Amino acid sequence: MKKYFFLLFLAAGTAQAAPFASGHAENGKQLFASYECSSCHQARMGGDGSAIFTRVGRKVSSPDKLIPQIKFCSGNIGAQLTAQEEQDLAAYLNQRYYHFQ
């Protein structure tokens, strides 16, 4: 019995929720469009701006770096995002570009 309890405990300890599981990607997509995030990315990278997400040496290389980057970018444009909106944007960006597990 103890052996099975230990295995259950071990499995539960290693299970992780998907990053930004509380975010709603569809709302994040709408926020990305409404704040015209692509316009800044286009100015920095050219084209449609999406290369900013996948370039070599990008700033966001793990899920824990995405929300701080969203805060930085939203601060640059004076956006007052709620914590939920940050999660929504992160969920969208992760779904669309990053694919963090």
Backbone hydrogen bonds in HBPLUS format (Angstrom, degrees):
<---DONOR---> <-ACCEPTOR-->    atom                        ^
c    i                          cat <-CA-CA->   ^        H-A-AA   ^      H-
h    n   atom  resd res      DA  || num        DHA   H-A  angle D-A-AA Bond
n    s   type  num  typ     dist DA aas  dist angle  dist       angle   num
A0005-PHE N   A0001-MET O   3.05 MM   4  6.35 157.7  2.10 153.1 159.6     1
A0006-PHE N   A0002-LYS O   2.94 MM   4  6.15 160.5  1.98 152.5 157.2     2
A0007-LEU N   A0003-LYS O   3.10 MM   4  6.38 157.8  2.16 145.4 151.0     3
A0008-LEU N   A0004-TYR O   2.95 MM   4  6.15 158.1  2.00 147.9 153.8     4
A0009-PHE N   A0005-PHE O   2.87 MM   4  6.08 160.0  1.91 151.1 156.8     5
A0010-LEU N   A0006-PHE O   2.82 MM   4  6.02 158.3  1.87 150.4 156.6     6
A0011-ALA N   A0007-LEU O   2.92 MM   4  6.10 161.2  1.96 148.4 153.0     7
A0012-ALA N   A0008-LEU O   2.98 MM   4  6.14 158.5  2.02 148.3 154.2     8
A0013-GLY N   A0009-PHE O   3.00 MM   4  6.14 148.2  2.10 144.8 153.3     9
A0014-THR N   A0010-LEU O   3.24 MM   4  6.47 134.3  2.46 141.1 151.6    10
A0023-GLY N   A0020-PHE O   2.91 MM   3  5.21 158.5  1.96 111.0 118.1    11
A0027-ASN N   A0024-HIS O   3.05 MM   3  5.52 120.2  2.42 109.6 123.2    12
A0028-GLY N   A0024-HIS O   2.98 MM   4  6.30 155.8  2.04 150.4 158.2    13
A0029-LYS N   A0025-ALA O   2.84 MM   4  6.09 148.1  1.94 149.7 157.5    14
A0030-GLN N   A0026-GLU O   3.19 MM   4  6.48 153.1  2.26 141.4 147.7    15
A0031-LEU N   A0027-ASN O   2.90 MM   4  6.22 154.4  1.97 150.1 157.7    16
A0032-PHE N   A0028-GLY O   2.87 MM   4  6.05 159.7  1.91 148.7 154.2    17
A0033-ALA N   A0029-LYS O   3.09 MM   4  6.33 152.9  2.17 142.6 149.3    18
A0034-SER N   A0030-GLN O   2.81 MM   4  6.00 164.5  1.84 151.3 156.2    19
A0035-TYR N   A0031-LEU O   2.95 MM   4  6.00 157.3  2.00 153.6 157.4    20
A0037-CYS N   A0032-PHE O   3.14 MM   5  5.52 161.9  2.18 160.8 164.8    21
A0036-GLU N   A0033-ALA O   3.02 MM   3  4.94 153.3  2.09 101.7 109.6    22
A0039-SER N   A0036-GLU O   3.07 MM   3  5.67 142.9  2.21 112.7 121.8    23
A0041-HIS N   A0037-CYS O   3.30 MM   4  6.61 166.9  2.32 150.9 154.8    24
A0042-GLN N   A0038-SER O   2.69 MM   4  5.81 153.1  1.76 153.4 160.4    25
A0043-ALA N   A0039-SER O   3.12 MM   4  6.26 154.5  2.18 137.9 144.3    26
A0044-ARG N   A0040-CYS O   3.08 MM   4  6.36 145.6  2.20 145.3 154.4    27
A0045-MET N   A0041-HIS O   2.82 MM   4  5.88 153.1  1.89 149.0 156.7    28
A0046-GLY N   A0042-GLN O   2.63 MM   4  4.55 147.2  1.74 127.3 135.8    29
A0049-GLY N   A0046-GLY O   3.09 MM   3  5.65 140.2  2.26 143.3 143.5    30
A0052-ILE N   A0049-GLY O   3.20 MM   3  6.04 168.1  2.22 122.1 125.5    31
A0053-PHE N   A0050-SER O   3.08 MM   3  5.81 158.3  2.12 119.5 124.4    32
A0054-THR N   A0051-ALA O   3.19 MM   3  5.26 134.7  2.41  99.3 111.0    33
A0055-ARG N   A0051-ALA O   2.97 MM   4  5.63 124.1  2.29 156.5 161.9    34
A0058-ARG N   A0055-ARG O   3.28 MM   3  5.53 135.6  2.49 134.6 127.6    35
A0065-LYS N   A0062-SER O   3.04 MM   3  5.61 161.9  2.08 119.1 124.9    36
A0066-LEU N   A0063-PRO O   3.19 MM   3  5.47 160.2  2.23 110.2 116.1    37
A0069-GLN N   A0065-LYS O   3.34 MM   4  6.39 148.4  2.44 134.1 142.4    38
A0070-ILE N   A0066-LEU O   2.89 MM   4  6.19 153.2  1.96 153.3 161.7    39
A0071-LYS N   A0067-ILE O   2.88 MM   4  6.17 159.2  1.92 158.0 163.4    40
A0072-PHE N   A0068-PRO O   2.98 MM   4  6.20 154.9  2.04 142.6 149.3    41
A0073-CYS N   A0069-GLN O   2.89 MM   4  6.13 170.0  1.90 155.1 157.0    42
A0074-SER N   A0070-ILE O   2.85 MM   4  5.96 167.2  1.87 153.2 157.4    43
A0075-GLY N   A0071-LYS O   2.93 MM   4  5.96 148.6  2.03 141.1 149.8    44
A0076-ASN N   A0072-PHE O   3.09 MM   4  6.40 142.2  2.24 142.8 152.7    45
A0076-ASN N   A0073-CYS O   3.08 MM   3  5.12 123.3  2.41  94.9 109.3    46
A0077-ILE N   A0074-SER O   3.23 MM   3  5.36 136.5  2.43  97.1 108.3    47
A0079-ALA N   A0074-SER O   2.84 MM   5  4.98 150.8  1.93 154.5 150.1    48
A0078-GLY N   A0075-GLY O   3.21 MM   3  4.89 155.7  2.28  95.3 102.6    49
A0086-GLU N   A0082-THR O   2.99 MM   4  6.33 152.5  2.07 149.6 157.2    50
A0087-GLN N   A0083-ALA O   3.04 MM   4  6.34 154.5  2.11 143.4 150.1    51
A0088-ASP N   A0084-GLN O   2.81 MM   4  6.10 152.1  1.88 148.1 156.8    52
A0089-LEU N   A0085-GLU O   2.87 MM   4  6.09 165.2  1.89 151.6 154.6    53
A0090-ALA N   A0086-GLU O   2.91 MM   4  6.06 160.5  1.95 146.7 152.8    54
A0091-ALA N   A0087-GLN O   2.83 MM   4  6.01 154.8  1.89 146.1 153.1    55
A0092-TYR N   A0088-ASP O   2.97 MM   4  6.25 159.5  2.02 149.6 154.8    56
A0093-LEU N   A0089-LEU O   2.85 MM   4  6.08 174.3  1.85 159.2 160.4    57
A0094-ASN N   A0090-ALA O   2.82 MM   4  5.85 155.6  1.88 146.5 153.9    58
A0095-GLN N   A0091-ALA O   2.94 MM   4  6.01 157.2  1.99 143.0 149.6    59
A0096-ARG N   A0092-TYR O   2.82 MM   4  5.96 159.3  1.86 155.2 161.3    60
A0097-TYR N   A0093-LEU O   2.78 MM   4  5.52 163.2  1.81 143.2 149.0    61
A0098-TYR N   A0093-LEU O   3.15 MM   5  6.48 160.9  2.19 140.6 146.4    62
A0099-HIS N   A0094-ASN O   2.76 MM   5  5.04 157.2  1.81 133.1 140.0    63
